[in-house]
Amino acid sequence: MPYEVSQLLRNLGAPVSASPEEPVRIAVDRMLGNGFSQLPVVKGTGPQAQFYLITHESILMALHNFGCRIETSGLRVQDALVRVQRVYRSTDDLFELLIGVRDSNAALIVDDDGKLTHIVTSYDTAVYFRDWAENIMQVRDIEHSLRRIIGAGFRRREGVIDEDMRRTAVEEITSSNKALRKKFLRAMKQCLGRYAPVGAEIDGKKLDTAFAAFIKGAGGLASQSSAEGNGTGQEGVVALVTAVEALSARFAEGVRAYVREFTGTDIEPDEALLDDAFKIIYDKNEQIKEFGALTLSEYVVLFFKDACWGRCKDAIGLQEEEVKHMLEGVRETRNSLAHFREEEITAQKRIQLQRCAAWLNEREKAILEAFEKNPLAPRPEETLNDSLGESNA
């Protein structure tokens, strides 16, 4: 069963009980001293044990029935008991226990030997689910903050979100390396037939080198396009490379890396072969996630793209690794929450959730201001239009 009673017991101590023979007034003092509205009572041991509760209500009823006062009466605990119809074990279904707590405000937990180990009250269940709800709400606030920040990061000066640019970024992060590596291998096999002996297998280590070059190739492209943009005389304008062109160039760089490893020379791959092989990697009919359907993990990755982190890191004032550490901790806690792995959620992790939600909320205004001061680079067609306008003038 997915949810067990044991999940409620993690922070509960040993039960405070009452003896059947002790005076009711002593049991009442114990209840008041601990802030309890009931105490468990056990008669007998082992499989023959019988379980009861003494409660505020049962004590009042006993006093009424016997017409006595608690200070002067010889009323004992056994005279004011309520029989417990069912006890639970730590491996029982959590939601069945909740029904029992609803009916009697408390449930008794026993071990395999029939020994009382815990008492779960309606207050305990409320605290348990309140903590879960609070943690989930903190995760939700963090995710919503990231979504707002990222959305603003792809907003152009005129206030419109660049859907194409954001979609391209989403496409890049939602293609997992594992799936992309399979496509890369198929494309490499198609492209490298002319360089490898017939029937030869692609070398795994050399493929890893090529795949690494494929993944990292965008960095070199960005630097190159930036330099070319500055060469036009328009300072600060970066010539953007489209997603398909960038991915294709990265694939070509990966092929070159493999050929260098395999042949020891810098043979330039045939462009026609590259184009045919690249179609395996870039399938334009693939379904791309909508921005609002991304996971927290994917929002975190998207946040550290240049469109966001590259333009707001100065306003944040922390190292990328430091912010990643915090957000990665939130992601791990979120997964533990989703799978009810409460043993993994320490007090420190709960505090990290709270602090992260507060930190993002406090920094959001400064981040949005940084985006406004450092707008997205113009699209290539916008740069071309500006150049034509200046020439006509």
C-alpha positions as CSV (number, residue, x, y, z in Angstrom):
1,M,0.0,0.0,0.0
2,P,1.4,3.4,-0.9
3,Y,0.8,5.3,2.4
4,E,1.3,3.7,5.8
5,V,0.5,4.7,9.3
6,S,4.3,4.7,10.0
7,Q,4.5,8.0,8.1
8,L,2.5,9.7,10.8
9,L,4.6,8.3,13.6
10,R,8.0,9.8,12.7
11,N,7.8,12.8,15.1
12,L,5.6,11.3,17.8
13,G,7.0,10.2,21.2
14,A,6.0,7.4,23.5
15,P,2.4,7.5,24.6
16,V,1.4,8.9,28.0
17,S,-1.1,6.5,29.5
18,A,-3.2,5.9,32.6
19,S,-3.6,2.9,34.8
20,P,-7.0,1.4,35.3
21,E,-6.7,1.4,39.1
22,E,-5.5,5.0,39.7
23,P,-7.9,7.8,40.8
24,V,-9.5,9.8,38.1
25,R,-8.2,13.1,39.6
26,I,-4.6,11.9,39.0
27,A,-5.4,11.1,35.4
28,V,-7.0,14.5,34.9
29,D,-3.9,16.2,36.3
30,R,-1.8,14.2,33.8
31,M,-4.0,15.2,30.9
32,L,-4.0,18.9,31.9
33,G,-0.3,18.9,32.5
34,N,0.4,17.6,29.0
35,G,-2.4,19.4,27.2
36,F,-4.1,16.2,26.2
37,S,-7.9,15.5,25.9
38,Q,-7.5,11.8,26.4
39,L,-5.2,9.1,27.7
40,P,-4.9,5.5,26.5
41,V,-5.5,2.7,29.0
42,V,-4.4,-0.9,28.6
43,K,-5.8,-3.9,30.4
44,G,-3.8,-7.2,30.1
45,T,-0.8,-7.9,27.9
46,G,0.0,-9.6,24.6
47,P,-2.7,-10.9,22.3
48,Q,-5.2,-10.7,25.2
49,A,-4.7,-7.0,25.8
50,Q,-7.7,-4.8,25.8
51,F,-7.5,-1.1,24.8
52,Y,-9.5,1.9,26.1
53,L,-9.4,5.7,26.3
54,I,-10.2,7.9,29.2
55,T,-11.3,11.3,27.9
56,H,-12.7,14.6,29.2
57,E,-16.1,13.6,28.0
58,S,-16.0,10.1,29.6
59,I,-14.9,11.6,32.9
60,L,-17.7,14.2,32.9
61,M,-20.2,11.4,32.0
62,A,-18.9,9.3,34.9
63,L,-19.2,12.1,37.4
64,H,-22.7,12.8,36.3
65,N,-23.7,9.1,36.4
66,F,-22.3,8.6,39.9
67,G,-23.4,12.0,41.2
68,C,-20.0,12.8,42.7
69,R,-17.3,15.5,42.7
70,I,-13.8,14.7,41.4
71,E,-12.0,16.1,44.5
72,T,-13.9,13.9,47.0
73,S,-14.9,10.9,45.0
74,G,-13.2,7.6,45.0
75,L,-13.8,7.4,41.2
76,R,-11.1,5.4,39.4
77,V,-9.9,5.4,35.8
78,Q,-11.6,2.1,35.1
79,D,-15.0,3.6,36.0
80,A,-14.7,6.2,33.2
81,L,-13.4,4.2,30.2
82,V,-14.4,4.1,26.6
83,R,-13.6,0.8,24.7
84,V,-11.4,1.2,21.6
85,Q,-13.0,-0.9,18.9
86,R,-9.9,-1.1,16.7
87,V,-6.2,-0.6,17.0
88,Y,-3.7,-0.1,14.2
89,R,-0.2,-1.2,13.2
90,S,2.4,0.9,11.6
91,T,2.0,-0.9,8.3
92,D,-1.7,-0.3,8.1
93,D,-3.3,2.0,5.5
94,L,-2.9,5.6,6.6
95,F,-6.3,6.7,5.3
96,E,-8.1,3.9,7.2
97,L,-6.5,5.3,10.4
98,L,-7.8,8.8,9.5
99,I,-11.3,7.4,9.4
100,G,-10.7,6.0,12.9
101,V,-9.4,9.3,14.2
102,R,-12.4,11.1,12.7
103,D,-14.8,8.9,14.6
104,S,-13.0,9.0,18.0
105,N,-10.5,11.8,17.8
106,A,-7.7,9.4,18.5
107,A,-6.2,6.0,17.3
108,L,-4.0,3.6,19.1
109,I,-1.0,2.0,17.4
110,V,0.4,-1.4,18.6
111,D,3.4,-3.5,17.5
112,D,3.3,-7.2,16.4
113,D,3.3,-8.3,20.1
114,G,0.2,-6.2,20.9
115,K,2.2,-3.6,22.9
116,L,1.0,0.0,22.7
117,T,3.6,2.1,20.9
118,H,1.8,5.4,19.9
119,I,-1.4,7.3,20.1
120,V,-2.4,9.4,17.1
121,T,-4.8,12.3,17.7
122,S,-6.7,14.6,15.4
123,Y,-4.2,17.3,16.3
124,D,-1.3,15.0,15.2
125,T,-2.9,14.4,11.8
126,A,-3.6,18.1,11.4
127,V,0.0,19.0,12.1
128,Y,1.3,16.2,9.8
129,F,-0.8,17.3,6.8
130,R,-0.3,21.0,7.6
131,D,3.5,20.5,7.3
132,W,3.1,18.7,4.0
133,A,0.8,21.4,2.7
134,E,3.1,24.2,3.8
135,N,6.1,22.5,2.2
136,I,4.2,22.0,-1.1
137,M,3.0,25.6,-1.0
138,Q,6.6,26.8,-0.6
139,V,7.6,24.7,-3.6
140,R,4.7,26.1,-5.6
141,D,5.7,29.7,-4.7
142,I,9.3,29.0,-5.8
143,E,8.1,27.4,-9.1
144,H,5.7,30.4,-9.8
145,S,8.5,32.9,-9.0
146,L,10.9,31.1,-11.4
147,R,8.1,31.0,-14.1
148,R,7.5,34.8,-13.7
149,I,11.2,35.6,-13.8
150,I,11.9,33.4,-16.8
151,G,8.9,34.7,-18.7
152,A,10.1,38.3,-18.1
153,G,13.6,37.2,-19.3
154,F,12.2,36.4,-22.7
155,R,10.2,39.6,-22.9
156,R,11.4,42.1,-25.5
157,R,11.6,45.9,-25.0
158,E,8.1,46.5,-26.3
159,G,6.7,44.1,-23.6
160,V,5.9,41.2,-25.8
161,I,7.4,37.7,-25.0
162,D,9.6,36.3,-27.8
163,E,7.7,33.0,-28.1
164,D,10.1,31.7,-30.7
165,M,13.2,32.3,-28.6
166,R,11.5,30.8,-25.5
167,R,10.3,27.8,-27.4
168,T,13.8,27.2,-28.7
169,A,15.2,27.4,-25.2
170,V,12.5,24.9,-24.0
171,E,13.3,22.6,-26.8
172,E,16.9,22.5,-25.9
173,I,16.4,21.7,-22.2
174,T,13.6,19.1,-22.7
175,S,15.7,16.9,-25.1
176,S,17.4,14.8,-22.5
177,N,21.1,13.9,-23.1
178,K,20.2,10.2,-23.1
179,A,17.7,10.5,-25.9
180,L,19.8,13.0,-27.7
181,R,22.9,10.7,-27.5
182,K,20.9,7.9,-29.2
183,K,20.0,10.2,-32.0
184,F,23.5,11.5,-32.2
185,L,24.9,7.9,-32.5
186,R,22.4,7.1,-35.3
187,A,23.4,10.3,-37.2
188,M,27.1,9.6,-36.7
189,K,26.8,6.1,-38.1
190,Q,25.1,7.5,-41.1
191,C,27.6,10.3,-41.6
192,L,30.8,8.4,-40.9
193,G,30.5,5.5,-43.2
194,R,33.2,7.0,-45.5
195,Y,35.7,7.3,-42.6
196,A,35.3,4.0,-40.9
197,P,36.0,0.5,-42.3
198,V,32.9,-1.4,-43.5
199,G,31.1,-3.0,-40.5
200,A,33.2,-1.3,-37.9
201,E,31.6,-0.2,-34.7
202,I,31.8,3.4,-33.5
203,D,34.3,3.6,-30.7
204,G,32.5,4.4,-27.4
205,K,35.2,6.6,-26.0
206,K,35.6,8.6,-29.2
207,L,31.8,8.9,-29.4
208,D,31.7,10.4,-25.9
209,T,34.4,12.9,-27.0
210,A,32.3,13.8,-30.0
211,F,29.1,14.0,-28.0
212,A,30.7,16.3,-25.5
213,A,31.8,18.6,-28.4
214,F,28.2,18.4,-29.7
215,I,26.7,19.5,-26.4
216,K,29.3,22.2,-25.8
217,G,29.5,23.5,-29.3
218,A,27.0,26.4,-28.7
219,G,29.5,28.3,-26.6
220,G,31.9,28.8,-29.5
221,L,29.1,29.8,-31.8
222,A,27.9,32.5,-29.4
223,S,31.4,34.0,-29.2
224,Q,31.9,33.9,-32.9
225,S,28.5,35.5,-33.7
226,S,29.2,38.2,-31.1
227,A,32.5,39.0,-32.7
228,E,30.9,39.1,-36.2
229,G,28.1,41.4,-34.9
230,N,30.6,43.9,-33.4
231,G,32.5,43.9,-36.7
232,T,29.6,45.6,-38.4
233,G,30.3,48.8,-36.4
234,Q,27.0,48.5,-34.4
235,E,28.4,48.2,-30.8
236,G,26.6,45.8,-28.5
237,V,24.5,44.2,-31.3
238,V,24.9,40.4,-31.3
239,A,24.0,38.5,-34.5
240,L,21.7,35.7,-33.3
241,V,22.1,32.2,-34.7
242,T,18.8,30.4,-35.2
243,A,18.2,27.2,-33.2
244,V,18.4,24.9,-36.2
245,E,21.6,26.4,-37.5
246,A,23.2,26.3,-34.0
247,L,22.2,22.7,-33.5
248,S,23.5,21.7,-37.0
249,A,26.8,23.5,-36.3
250,R,27.1,21.7,-33.0
251,F,26.6,18.3,-34.7
252,A,29.2,19.2,-37.3
253,E,31.6,20.0,-34.5
254,G,30.9,16.7,-32.9
255,V,31.6,14.9,-36.2
256,R,34.9,16.8,-36.5
257,A,35.9,15.8,-33.0
258,Y,35.2,12.1,-33.7
259,V,37.1,12.2,-37.0
260,R,40.1,13.8,-35.3
261,E,40.0,11.1,-32.6
262,F,39.6,8.3,-35.2
263,T,42.0,9.5,-38.0
264,G,44.3,11.8,-36.1
265,T,43.7,14.5,-38.8
266,D,41.4,17.4,-39.2
267,I,39.3,16.1,-42.1
268,E,36.4,18.3,-43.0
269,P,33.2,16.2,-43.2
270,D,31.1,16.4,-46.3
271,E,28.3,19.0,-46.0
272,A,25.8,16.9,-47.8
273,L,26.4,13.9,-45.5
274,L,26.2,16.2,-42.5
275,D,22.8,17.6,-43.7
276,D,21.3,14.2,-44.2
277,A,22.6,12.9,-40.9
278,F,21.5,16.0,-39.0
279,K,17.8,15.3,-40.0
280,I,17.9,12.4,-37.6
281,I,18.8,14.7,-34.7
282,Y,16.5,17.5,-35.7
283,D,13.0,16.2,-36.2
284,K,10.7,19.3,-36.5
285,N,7.6,17.1,-35.9
286,E,8.7,16.3,-32.4
287,Q,6.3,17.4,-29.7
288,I,7.8,20.2,-27.6
289,K,6.5,21.0,-24.1
290,E,4.6,24.1,-23.5
291,F,6.3,26.6,-21.2
292,G,3.6,26.3,-18.6
293,A,3.9,22.5,-18.5
294,L,7.6,22.4,-17.6
295,T,8.8,20.7,-14.4
296,L,10.5,22.5,-11.5
297,S,13.8,20.9,-12.6
298,E,13.3,22.2,-16.2
299,Y,12.5,25.7,-14.9
300,V,15.7,25.7,-12.9
301,V,17.7,24.7,-16.0
302,L,15.9,27.4,-18.1
303,F,16.6,30.0,-15.4
304,F,20.4,29.6,-15.9
305,K,20.2,30.2,-19.6
306,D,21.9,33.4,-20.8
307,A,18.5,35.0,-21.5
308,C,17.9,35.0,-17.8
309,W,20.9,34.4,-15.6
310,G,23.3,36.1,-18.0
311,R,21.3,39.3,-17.7
312,C,20.4,39.2,-14.0
313,K,23.4,37.6,-12.2
314,D,24.9,41.1,-11.3
315,A,21.6,42.1,-9.6
316,I,21.6,38.8,-7.7
317,G,25.2,39.2,-6.6
318,L,25.9,35.5,-5.9
319,Q,27.9,32.8,-7.8
320,E,26.0,30.6,-10.2
321,E,27.0,27.5,-8.3
322,E,25.6,28.9,-5.0
323,V,22.2,29.7,-6.5
324,K,22.2,26.3,-8.2
325,H,22.9,24.6,-4.9
326,M,19.9,26.1,-3.3
327,L,17.5,25.4,-6.2
328,E,18.8,21.9,-6.5
329,G,18.1,21.3,-2.9
330,V,14.6,22.6,-3.4
331,R,14.2,20.2,-6.4
332,E,15.3,17.2,-4.3
333,T,12.9,18.2,-1.5
334,R,10.1,18.6,-4.0
335,N,10.7,15.0,-5.2
336,S,10.7,13.7,-1.7
337,L,7.4,15.5,-1.0
338,A,5.8,14.1,-4.2
339,H,6.7,10.5,-3.2
340,F,6.0,10.9,0.5
341,R,9.5,10.1,1.5
342,E,9.2,12.1,4.7
343,E,12.4,10.5,6.2
344,E,14.4,12.5,3.7
345,I,12.8,15.9,4.6
346,T,14.9,17.2,7.5
347,A,14.3,20.4,9.4
348,Q,17.1,21.9,7.5
349,K,15.4,21.1,4.1
350,R,12.1,22.6,5.3
351,I,14.0,25.8,6.3
352,Q,15.7,25.8,2.9
353,L,12.3,25.8,1.2
354,Q,11.1,28.7,3.3
355,R,14.3,30.7,2.8
356,C,14.4,30.0,-1.0
357,A,10.8,31.1,-1.5
358,A,11.4,34.3,0.5
359,W,14.8,34.9,-1.3
360,L,13.2,34.7,-4.7
361,N,10.3,36.9,-3.7
362,E,12.7,39.6,-2.4
363,R,15.0,39.4,-5.5
364,E,12.3,39.3,-8.1
365,K,11.9,43.1,-8.4
366,A,15.7,43.6,-8.8
367,I,15.9,40.8,-11.4
368,L,13.1,42.3,-13.5
369,E,14.7,45.7,-13.3
370,A,18.0,44.1,-14.5
371,F,16.1,42.7,-17.5
372,E,14.7,46.1,-18.4
373,K,18.2,47.7,-18.2
374,N,19.7,44.9,-20.3
375,P,17.1,44.0,-23.0
376,L,17.3,41.0,-25.2
377,A,19.6,41.4,-28.3
378,P,17.7,42.3,-31.4
379,R,16.7,39.6,-33.8
380,P,18.7,39.4,-37.1
381,E,15.8,40.8,-39.1
382,E,15.5,43.7,-36.7
383,T,19.2,44.4,-37.0
384,L,18.9,44.3,-40.8
385,N,15.9,46.7,-40.8
386,D,17.8,49.1,-38.6
387,S,20.8,49.0,-41.0
388,L,18.6,49.6,-44.0
389,G,16.9,52.5,-42.3
390,E,20.2,54.1,-41.5
391,S,21.4,53.6,-45.1
392,N,18.2,55.2,-46.6
393,A,18.6,58.1,-44.3
